[in-house]
């Protein structure tokens, strides 16, 4: 939480906020009241209500929400949805596994992050020492999973570039590699070799330094829950969710493109860039549409997940080949 | 063969209703979850997965009846086969209807999905194969079709195989559940083929043509 005497948002931060879908500082009163989500979660009650409210023929005729309607409905998902529906294979491959297990087994304090590789100031930082010097920001981003569902999440964190700049990357640093904790005792899903542990992700330097790229430490104004990648995770809103690596223990500047976990495990299905792109399908399913969690009808997926300001990073690149 | 024990005669009376009750348990669990919030943040996806899973489960149980009958001599199990098969058809219909609604009944999306995505193609093919089996599940059909009925109903092997393939091809990474189904399916097929192969071996060898011949 920001103290009362903390400086207000910088000019730069104000500019970023204008690009976003929602103003910062979500008061906790906006967290969906429990009664509301419980009501929606009573599937059959809700389904009957939806049918009664909208004449059946019209709702079926419109197979996908049109863009204007979709844009109007960019409200944050409930805290309950965001913290109960998670892909975090370190705790199991079912989306309910992380919420069930992570808070019981993951110890997020003390937490050390090692920053190294091609930089002038490598070091090992306790979580608080890493985070405290930086201004925290609130950013509400869309998150689009490669499995064709999405959410809107009010994150709190630090722009990644503030942290990276502190380490003074050398000119030869072209990529940044991130690594998740490796500890099967704390992360029981690592006992099965579903992926090659530890989880590794990476960004090109310009992607990592982009003002939208966030190191999140919280959501809805609270500390990050374990199942969402506590104590700190990456958030890259224009890329598929698997790029946004959780529970980071190491950040390295590298010259070569990091060998990232999903790209290694299925190179024909998951690429290094993984920019949200409705024009390039996953080899096995379409990426043209998505379901926003909490909605009945699917909506069109937007290029770069609706963050066109990042398009210039990829000028001249064939995004069909660099998927 | 010995006459069935009294308990078997009693079981014969109860097997059909028992199979219906058992076969509808997955549906009851889905409905219960739907009223208590147990379907999670993505209820449509969850119901789709659960009905698909229930379809494969019912198909496996259907295919298990005959081998169990053969090994144990429990012929009273026979009526469960049709009931469980019809339950499989019920679940695959629910599965398909949810899918169609989820595509907004858009013919364009559906055709594209079936043509372009192999897991959808094989899933849809499996459904189509099950339709004639459900339609000919009545006693009248069995009588009318005679020997052809048995031939037709061998399609269940192909449909089940395609259903398992559908599951294998759609999971993102964790193959454990579809591989368990694949192993069970392989075992059930082996249980059918192995006795035939053994029988073929034991048949008297064909007349030896080499060696001394009668002058």
Interface residues (C-beta under 8 A of the other chain):
Chain A: X38 X41 X42 X43 X44 X45 X60 X61 X62 X63 X64 X77 X80 X81 X84 X85 X89 X93 X95 X96 X147 X149 X194 X195 X265 X266 X281 X284 X285 X286 X291 X293 X294 X296 X297 X298
Chain B: X31 X33 X34 X35 X36 X37 X39 X40 X41 X42 X43 X44 X45 X47 X101 X102 X103 X104 X105 X106 X109 X112 X113 X116 X117 X118 X119 X169 X170 X172 X173 X174
